[in-house]
Amino acid sequence: MEYHNPVLLQQSIAGLNIRPDGTYVDATFGGGGHARAILERLSNKGRLLAFDQDTEAKENLPDDPRITFINQNFRYLKNFLRLYEALPIDGLLADLGVSSHQFDKAERGFSTRFEGPLDMRMSHNQTVTAAEIINNYTQEELEYIFKMYGELKNHRCLAKNIINRRKEEEIATTTALISAVEPCIPQNRKNKLLAMLFQALRIEVNRELEALKEMLMQAKDALRPGGRLVVISYHSLEDRLVKNFMKTGNFEGILRKDFFGNPISEIRPVQNKAIVPGEEEIERNSRARSAKLRIAEKTEE
């Protein structure tokens, strides 16, 4: 099954600072590229737990007794690490991008390029689809998700056009949605703005930002002192959360200090600036263009 080439592979694996006998988590298994690179660096005593809520990802599982596949959202991280007696862990890697495989399947509804149902669920176990949001949310609710999750300045026009179109007929497909919002979108920025609109819907359908916050908080608790947290994000909303969390241990980015002025945080960034792909990688893999890699370490107790 065709999945994407893993983004920032060497840099993210180096960031994990792998101990051959350690226990690691790939929180976003996908095509298994990062997982295979982790396994290559583990001894027979090493262990990898791989999470992915998409059942199709299981088809990419290597035949290796050191890996445990968990078909769940990474927001349930600690529950499953407890279940598999895998605490504490030595490192966790999360590549937050939607895989090329998911984008390329028209029936998943993630892409603006194909006609398909307005689905956008990362897991088929979820009940809410993008179609339900588009056809049932109020104008105010639609404006909010387009503004907050898509960072779209024309959020009012988009929401209003959707409301007007759905009075005539249900908006059930990606092309029907694009047709409804077309009057709001200048042709010279069409692809960019539609991508932002679809991103906003996908985030709402999958509750992605809430899940990310829950996973990061649990990862901090699950890591042993000196353990590494490695996260690749693809848009500013995710990156802001990851950056604030790694710098301060919270999502507001407020650094708390003790009586003596020392920072109080169980986690600290390994380097201050995000690592971004070089021109050569972007040329090879266009989806790497917006990727930002951040690495943090659990502080010693």
KEZASE-511947 format. One record per residue (C-alpha): x, y, z; residue number from 1; residue in three letters. Coordinates in pm, whole numbers. Example, Ala and Ser with C-alpha at 12.3 -4.5 7.8 and 13.67 -1.06 7.14 Angstrom:
BEGIN
east|north|up|vovo|kegu
1230|-450|780|1|ALA $
1367|-106|714|2|SER $
% end
This chain:
BEGIN
east|north|up|vovo|kegu
0|0|0|1|MET $
146|340|-103|2|GLU $
215|570|189|3|TYR $
432|881|196|4|HIS $
804|889|254|5|ASN $
856|974|620|6|PRO $
923|1345|667|7|VAL $
1244|1454|848|8|LEU $
1325|1087|908|9|LEU $
1693|1111|1004|10|GLN $
1643|1421|1220|11|GLN $
1346|1278|1411|12|SER $
1518|944|1476|13|ILE $
1833|1127|1594|14|ALA $
1609|1338|1819|15|GLY $
1482|1026|1997|16|LEU $
1840|949|2108|17|ASN $
1753|577|2099|18|ILE $
1879|336|2364|19|ARG $
1892|-13|2206|20|PRO $
1717|-182|2502|21|ASP $
1459|96|2546|22|GLY $
1082|118|2510|23|THR $
955|358|2244|24|TYR $
621|479|2107|25|VAL $
537|570|1748|26|ASP $
214|760|1816|27|ALA $
124|792|1444|28|THR $
224|466|1274|29|PHE $
77|537|926|30|GLY $
297|376|661|31|GLY $
543|258|925|32|GLY $
848|446|793|33|GLY $
946|601|1126|34|HIS $
865|275|1308|35|ALA $
1100|73|1084|36|ARG $
1381|321|1146|37|ALA $
1327|291|1524|38|ILE $
1326|-92|1506|39|LEU $
1658|-88|1316|40|GLU $
1817|78|1618|41|ARG $
1666|-147|1885|42|LEU $
1820|-465|2024|43|SER $
1623|-786|2084|44|ASN $
1532|-645|2425|45|LYS $
1399|-319|2279|46|GLY $
1029|-256|2236|47|ARG $
809|-39|2015|48|LEU $
438|35|2064|49|LEU $
272|183|1754|50|ALA $
-59|370|1767|51|PHE $
-284|444|1470|52|ASP $
-661|490|1476|53|GLN $
-688|408|1104|54|ASP $
-740|31|1068|55|THR $
-581|39|719|56|GLU $
-245|126|878|57|ALA $
-227|-229|1020|58|LYS $
-151|-357|668|59|GLU $
192|-189|691|60|ASN $
294|-369|1009|61|LEU $
638|-536|983|62|PRO $
665|-898|1092|63|ASP $
862|-822|1407|64|ASP $
794|-950|1761|65|PRO $
929|-627|1913|66|ARG $
639|-418|1782|67|ILE $
288|-397|1931|68|THR $
22|-232|1712|69|PHE $
-254|-45|1895|70|ILE $
-550|50|1673|71|ASN $
-646|353|1880|72|GLN $
-625|731|1892|73|ASN $
-307|846|2066|74|PHE $
-521|1039|2315|75|ARG $
-554|705|2501|76|TYR $
-176|672|2528|77|LEU $
-138|606|2901|78|LYS $
-427|359|2924|79|ASN $
-268|135|2663|80|PHE $
88|174|2790|81|LEU $
-45|61|3127|82|ARG $
-234|-228|2967|83|LEU $
82|-350|2787|84|TYR $
301|-289|3096|85|GLU $
518|-49|2898|86|ALA $
567|235|3148|87|LEU $
788|432|3170|88|PRO $
891|487|2807|89|ILE $
1225|612|2673|90|ASP $
1085|816|2387|91|GLY $
779|904|2180|92|LEU $
760|1016|1818|93|LEU $
449|1176|1666|94|ALA $
423|1279|1299|95|ASP $
98|1476|1298|96|LEU $
47|1489|921|97|GLY $
-233|1315|732|98|VAL $
-70|1045|521|99|SER $
-58|1072|141|100|SER $
-247|742|134|101|HIS $
-543|901|315|102|GLN $
-536|1208|90|103|PHE $
-521|994|-224|104|ASP $
-829|785|-145|105|LYS $
-1127|980|-280|106|ALA $
-1373|798|-56|107|GLU $
-1204|932|258|108|ARG $
-1301|1289|162|109|GLY $
-977|1454|278|110|PHE $
-870|1597|-57|111|SER $
-993|1892|-261|112|THR $
-865|1711|-575|113|ARG $
-1125|1433|-596|114|PHE $
-1499|1402|-573|115|GLU $
-1585|1195|-268|116|GLY $
-1820|1187|30|117|PRO $
-1765|1454|296|118|LEU $
-1624|1207|547|119|ASP $
-1278|1311|680|120|MET $
-1280|1067|974|121|ARG $
-936|936|1066|122|MET $
-1110|635|1221|123|SER $
-1425|468|1092|124|HIS $
-1530|414|1454|125|ASN $
-1603|786|1485|126|GLN $
-1964|887|1433|127|THR $
-1941|1252|1324|128|VAL $
-1847|1317|960|129|THR $
-1767|1642|779|130|ALA $
-2106|1619|604|131|ALA $
-2286|1628|938|132|GLU $
-2091|1938|1042|133|ILE $
-2152|2116|708|134|ILE $
-2525|2035|707|135|ASN $
-2609|2077|1077|136|ASN $
-2382|2337|1240|137|TYR $
-2522|2689|1283|138|THR $
-2370|2976|1086|139|GLN $
-2191|3095|1403|140|GLU $
-2043|2748|1465|141|GLU $
-1921|2720|1106|142|LEU $
-1768|3069|1123|143|GLU $
-1587|2972|1443|144|TYR $
-1423|2656|1303|145|ILE $
-1325|2828|975|146|PHE $
-1170|3119|1165|147|LYS $
-1006|2920|1447|148|MET $
-897|2601|1271|149|TYR $
-855|2726|914|150|GLY $
-738|3077|1005|151|GLU $
-959|3198|721|152|LEU $
-1034|3571|702|153|LYS $
-1343|3513|482|154|ASN $
-1505|3281|741|155|HIS $
-1836|3474|737|156|ARG $
-1879|3454|361|157|CYS $
-1794|3081|361|158|LEU $
-2042|2999|638|159|ALA $
-2319|3211|485|160|LYS $
-2283|3049|142|161|ASN $
-2292|2700|296|162|ILE $
-2610|2785|492|163|ILE $
-2777|2922|176|164|ASN $
-2678|2623|-38|165|ARG $
-2792|2362|215|166|ARG $
-3140|2521|225|167|LYS $
-3172|2408|-138|168|GLU $
-3008|2065|-103|169|GLU $
-2788|1861|128|170|GLU $
-2414|1920|75|171|ILE $
-2289|1561|66|172|ALA $
-1968|1561|-141|173|THR $
-1636|1744|-158|174|THR $
-1727|1894|-497|175|THR $
-2067|2013|-369|176|ALA $
-1891|2191|-81|177|LEU $
-1637|2351|-316|178|ILE $
-1920|2465|-544|179|SER $
-2106|2621|-248|180|ALA $
-1808|2828|-130|181|VAL $
-1666|2918|-474|182|GLU $
-1810|3274|-478|183|PRO $
-1606|3353|-162|184|CYS $
-1274|3237|-302|185|ILE $
-1052|3436|-542|186|PRO $
-929|3214|-826|187|GLN $
-563|3303|-776|188|ASN $
-573|3166|-418|189|ARG $
-828|2889|-472|190|LYS $
-610|2585|-390|191|ASN $
-460|2743|-79|192|LYS $
-792|2862|68|193|LEU $
-973|2535|-8|194|LEU $
-690|2345|165|195|ALA $
-737|2570|471|196|MET $
-1113|2511|465|197|LEU $
-1069|2133|444|198|PHE $
-808|2148|723|199|GLN $
-1055|2331|950|200|ALA $
-1322|2066|889|201|LEU $
-1078|1779|943|202|ARG $
-961|1925|1275|203|ILE $
-1322|1961|1393|204|GLU $
-1427|1612|1277|205|VAL $
-1134|1442|1452|206|ASN $
-1101|1680|1749|207|ARG $
-734|1694|1657|208|GLU $
-618|1977|1882|209|LEU $
-787|1832|2192|210|GLU $
-637|1489|2114|211|ALA $
-291|1645|2067|212|LEU $
-311|1826|2403|213|LYS $
-418|1508|2581|214|GLU $
-140|1305|2419|215|MET $
132|1558|2505|216|LEU $
26|1576|2871|217|MET $
24|1196|2895|218|GLN $
358|1165|2713|219|ALA $
518|1395|2970|220|LYS $
394|1166|3250|221|ASP $
489|846|3063|222|ALA $
849|942|2983|223|LEU $
1131|840|3215|224|ARG $
1368|1123|3319|225|PRO $
1596|1190|3020|226|GLY $
1338|1040|2781|227|GLY $
1268|1224|2455|228|ARG $
951|1366|2299|229|LEU $
976|1425|1921|230|VAL $
688|1591|1733|231|VAL $
651|1687|1364|232|ILE $
368|1933|1297|233|SER $
236|2081|971|234|TYR $
39|2392|1058|235|HIS $
74|2681|1301|236|SER $
-208|2571|1534|237|LEU $
-36|2240|1614|238|GLU $
312|2387|1617|239|ASP $
212|2662|1863|240|ARG $
74|2404|2107|241|LEU $
385|2184|2076|242|VAL $
625|2479|2106|243|LYS $
452|2622|2416|244|ASN $
427|2280|2578|245|PHE $
793|2195|2526|246|MET $
910|2535|2653|247|LYS $
684|2568|2957|248|THR $
501|2240|3021|249|GLY $
166|2408|2942|250|ASN $
-22|2522|2630|251|PHE $
-44|2890|2721|252|GLU $
334|2929|2702|253|GLY $
354|3074|3056|254|ILE $
682|2979|3221|255|LEU $
632|2918|3592|256|ARG $
926|2972|3827|257|LYS $
1002|2863|4181|258|ASP $
1093|3089|4474|259|PHE $
1453|3112|4349|260|PHE $
1355|3199|3991|261|GLY $
1425|2855|3845|262|ASN $
1183|2732|3576|263|PRO $
924|2478|3698|264|ILE $
862|2233|3414|265|SER $
895|1858|3381|266|GLU $
1004|1901|3022|267|ILE $
1251|2122|2834|268|ARG $
1331|2178|2466|269|PRO $
1651|2019|2336|270|VAL $
1698|2313|2098|271|GLN $
1510|2643|2079|272|ASN $
1439|2653|1706|273|LYS $
1225|2409|1511|274|ALA $
1409|2185|1262|275|ILE $
1273|2225|908|276|VAL $
1339|2020|592|277|PRO $
1609|2121|347|278|GLY $
1541|2215|-14|279|GLU $
1639|1870|-136|280|GLU $
1380|1695|84|281|GLU $
1108|1943|-16|282|ILE $
1190|1879|-382|283|GLU $
1162|1503|-324|284|ARG $
850|1526|-109|285|ASN $
633|1837|-144|286|SER $
429|1758|169|287|ARG $
743|1822|377|288|ALA $
725|2193|289|289|ARG $
537|2303|601|290|SER $
686|2047|844|291|ALA $
841|2159|1173|292|LYS $
1021|1920|1405|293|LEU $
1057|1993|1776|294|ARG $
1239|1783|2036|295|ILE $
1208|1796|2416|296|ALA $
1348|1596|2706|297|GLU $
1191|1496|3037|298|LYS $
1384|1670|3313|299|THR $
1567|1468|3576|300|GLU $
1369|1423|3897|301|GLU $
% end
